[in-house]
Amino acid sequence: MGLPRTFVGFSSTDINSYRLMQAWKAHEHIDFNFTDCQLASSINSEDEQYIKKLCRERINMAGKFIQIIGKDTRTKHKYVRWELEVAIEKDCTIIGVNLDKSRSIVPETCPPLMNNIGAIFVPFSPKIIAHALEKFEMKPKGNWHFNENLYQRLGY
């Protein structure tokens, strides 16, 4: 089976976390890999419709959608919420990745649109994100998380 085709959504303040995920992917001693459907380079445009068109094309290539959830993600609407809406519309498997290391939904930081949609929530760490990409299937509703036994098996 091929690598999960994944679009990673994030607030501009969390771009370093996305870059760290790219570094995990490139590091030969970290077992973390996926086909990154994110735009290859930043868009040199202020045209919101043009930017959204390009992002939609990339999200439509993906079957998985990772939402990096930082301190301000909940309040970002112009692109963060819109990307999530497109991923939901496309029926992507949604994985919420908490930068605060929480293993379940954190209502104070999570975009409301992700609440009770059947997504899984994991901490920002390569082993558990890789496991979610490989094993988790979207549920019809609820806020999901992995049990403590899985974390122990993965060495957490």
N, C-alpha and C positions, 0 to 999 in steps of 0.2 A: 504494500500500500504506500502511496506517496505521502509526502509531508503535508500536514494541514495547511491549507491556503488561508492565511490569516491577515486581517486588517487590524492595526493597533490604533485605537483612538486615545487621545490624551489632550489635556490642557497644555497650552504653550509653556506654562510654568513647570510642567513635568517632562519636558523634552529630554532631560538628562536621564530619566528613568527609561525612556524608550531607547535612548542610545546605549544604555547599559544592557538592555535586552539584546540589542544587536551585537554587542561585545560578547555576551554569553554564547550567542549563536556562532560567532566566529572562533571562539576559544576551543581548541581541540580537546581539552580536559574537562569541559563542562558538557554534559549530555542534555543539550537544549537545542532544538532545531524546529523550524517551521518555514514555510514559503511566505515571505513577507510581501503582502500586497499593498503596503503603504507606498505613497508616492516616492519615487526614487530621489527626488530633490525638491527643495522648496519652490513654490510657485511665485514667480516674480510678477505678481498682479495684485491689484486691489479690487478687481471685479469679482464680487461675491458669487454671482451666478456661474462664472467661468470656473472658479475654484471648486464650487460644489459639483459642477459637472464632472470635473476630473476626479474628485474624491468618490463620487457615485460610481464611476467606471471601475475604480479600484475595489470598492466595497463589493460590487457585483461580481468580482472575480473570486471573492473569499467565501468560504463556508463557515469560518470561525471569525469572531469579532472579540478582541480583547479591549476592554475599557480600563485604562490605568486610572485609578481613583486616588487623587491627592486632595489636599486641603480645600482647593477652590473648584474642584470638578463639578460639584453640585450646582454651582452658580453660573457655569459657562453654558451659554445658549446658542450663540451664533453658529459655531461649528460642532462643538462636542455633542450637544443634544441632537443636532441635525444628523450627524454621522450615526449616532445610536438609532435614531428613527429609521434611517435607511437600512441599517443592519437588521433591525426587527422586521421591517417590511420585506426584506429579502429572506427571512427565516434563517439567519445565521445563528449558530450556537454562540451565546453570549457568555463571556467570562469576565467577571469583575475582579480586577487585581488591585488590592488595597496596599497603598504605599505605607500605611501605618502598621502593617504586619497583621492586621485582623484577619481571622479565618472565616468570617461570615460578613453579611451585609452590615455596613455602618451608615445608618440613616442620615447622620449629620454631614457626610461627605458624598454619599452615593447619589447620582442623578435620580430624581423621583421616577423617571421613565423606566428605570431598571427594576423597580420594586415589584415583586410578585409576578414576574414574567417567565419564570422558570430558569433563570440564569444561576450560575454557580459563582461563589465568591471565594477567593484565595488570597494569601499574602503574596507580596512581591518577592518571589524566590524562584530560581530556575526549575528545581525539581517538581514542585507542586504545579507550576504553570504548565510545564511539559506534560505532566500527568493529565491535567484538565484538557489540554489540547488533544491529547491522544484518546482519552477515555470518556470524557463527559459528553452526554447527549442532552440537548435542550429538553426541558420538561414543559408540560402545558402551563404550569403556574408555580408559584412559590419562590422562595429565596433559598438556594441550596448551598451546602458546604460539605466538605469531606469530613469523615469522622477521625477521631484522634488516632485510631489504630493505623490508618493509612499514613498519617504524618510520622508515626513511629517507624513504620516499615520503610519509609523514604529517608529516615535518618534525622528527622527533626526533633 
